[in-house]
């Protein structure tokens, strides 16, 4: 069964309201041109799942770049009819499952000479989890701003639940190795529905030439808590999905940006290598080409290839047993999974993005308030060699200075 294509009226109304807020903030005489309001809508669709994601983001200098405040709201509206996603487990039958996620984010930033400081707090909630995240970053320029080094740290603190039979009843989820009656919604450690993620990042950028910028990014994540899905019993013959309780992940990303002024081109190749202690490896080369096809019109084309290996506990035959202890490398017989994200697969993703800068029309009488604004449309098509099949991903953004 496929997800219904109709959009709830309240979601359409909210989307239009967010667009109107963005336009109102950018009205003539609203303030200074350094501040910005951005409205973005994203659409994702594969054969059994649809995601609509409107968001609005505001940033304002108070009074200048030495102190910048930001706030954002994001809504995820997910419709799924996939047994693999657990829709039948949640709805109690062959129905489309609708899930809503709300996310609020506040940010603060500062540029003080050669230093850049930043911080954020994010609260996110949906039917079966509540999440809080906070982070800080510090960066510094060197060698007359030819080099920048930035370090960051963030922590996610989540409480994970499972929906039982319908969307009005939920109970804590502590992972497939913990019986429901032994799972508690407080405390930490095994037997608790507490998931914590610590994220560490280091970014290095270096201007090698006036037209060449190189970068290298390192991201490390340490995750402790339930990391399996409570709704995949249908794929596992009634066995609860059971993943390891701890996961350590590393991503290394070298990149280059090469500007060719005569051709009005920017060529941007980069490569991401992923590894973790679940035995997974992933390679993802990508090429982006930005072309200024007209004075106020920029076209970006991209191609991304992605390939990953499987986690140590994945079985090609899908035959698992109902274990009696935690899933670990020393006890893989206690593991069970129906998660595509830990299986071997690859994908090809071409995409196009078109950005119309409003500076051209802002010169006309009555339209000066459009200066610094833009309209951006993006489409990517993911050809995925996995159970989900191909995916269509669209994005439309309106950004206005005020």
QUIJOCOR-V950333 format. One line per field, one symbol per residue. phi: phi as a letter, one per 20 degrees, with the letter a starting at -180 (. if undefined). psi: psi as a letter, one per 40 degrees, with the letter a starting at -180 (. if undefined). burial: + if it has 16 or more other C-alpha atoms within 10 Angstrom, else -. A space follows every 50 residues. Layout:
phi->???
psi->???
burial->???
//
This chain:
phi->.effefdgfffffffffffffffffefgmfreefebccdccdccbcfccc cdcebccccbecebffbcdbbbcccdddccdeffenfffeemreceddcd cdcdcccbbbdcmedccbabccccbbgdacccbbbcbbcbecllmecccc dbbbcdccddccedmbfecbbfddofedfgfeecebmcnfndeedccddc bcdccbfebfdccdbbcccccddcpfcddfddgfedmneffcdgecbdcc cdcebbcdedgfelccdcebbddcbbeenecbcbfbcccdceebgcccdc dbbcdcbceeffefdfemecdefcbfebffcffeebbcegfdefabbcce acccddeegfeffegndffegnebccccccceedebffmfcdcdbccccc eb
psi->hiiieihidddddddddddddddddeihedbiediihhhhhihhhadehh hhgiihhhihhgeaeehhiiiihihhhhhhehddeeddddeeagihhhih hhhhhiiiihhgbeihiiiihhhhiadfihhhiiiiihiiiifffehhhh iihihhhihhiihhdieehiiiheieehideehifiaiaheifhhihhhh ihhhihhdieehhiihhhhhhhhhahfiheefddeefehhhhiieihhih hhgiiihhhgddefihhgiihhhiiieeeiiihgiihhhhhgeidfhhhh iihhhhhiiiidehhdeehiigieaihidegeeeihifhdeeihiiihgi iihhhhheddeeeiheedeeheiihhhhhihhghgaddaiihhihhihhh i.
burial->--+-----------+--++--++-+++-----+-++++++++++++++++ +++++++++++---+-+++++++++++++++++++++++++---++++-- +++++++++++----++++++++++-+++++++++++++++-----++++ ++++++++++++++-----+++++++++----+++----+++++++++++ +++++++----+++++++++++++++++++++++++--+++++++++-++ +-+++++++-----++++++++++++-+-+++++++++++++----++++ ++++++++++++++-----+-++--+++---++++++++--+++++++++ ++++++++++-+-----+++++++++++++++++---+-+++++++++++ ++
//
